[in-house]
């Protein structure tokens, strides 16, 4: 089982693919590990060594609750893991919504020598938007006061298009559905939220030097273009792409095929 002692905690990780530049791919409040690699953009592991991780407190990674949670802490975990794996340059960062995209921003700011490119989706660069803050807070309150099942139902309603939810809610909801990593792990979720709400790098975005692609999902009511456009505008030379029919989560065969092409085309352009 691939667990390493990283930044004073036991960190679980997986590497998929055997050739090409390394890619650190991170999502939101969950993990692509433990069989979840099937949700990676198709074709990515054919040409890259893709690193996926369990954040502190979920999956097989433990945590030190005496440490204050922060996006900087999670970024340092990732940086030290990459060093442990011998990936010290030409690392591509892919943040697929939420916390993982914010972590990517911090790594790109702190370690320009490490990062070759960055892709951000469903992210934010500060928490001055009260609509966003209240979204996150109501998710915390729901998980804390009504339990994980109510939280899962609410976050799924917010994250998928109505059409996809209506057609798939029976398989989305339940212990094997999305955000299952947080079931019984409210303390970890609470720490994630505290870190997310303290994230503020707007003034530092100008220090990101790597080629950057910022994805704007127009049906995302949580982290839509009003939050992602400032990231594009803050990073010198960043490119933006608008996905008019995508919500917070890319879902459904057709969307996943199109999104995989977007990711692989971007990776080919920064090779």
PyMOL commands that set and color helices and strands:
alter all, ss='L'
color gray80, all
select helices_A, chain A and resi 36-39+44-47+71-84+99-110+130-146+148-159+162-172+180-182+186-197+202-207+225-234+253-269
alter helices_A, ss='H'
color red, helices_A
select strands_A, chain A and resi 3-6+9-16+22-26+49-53+91-96+115-121+211-217+239-243
alter strands_A, ss='S'
color yellow, strands_A
deselect
rebuild
show_as cartoon
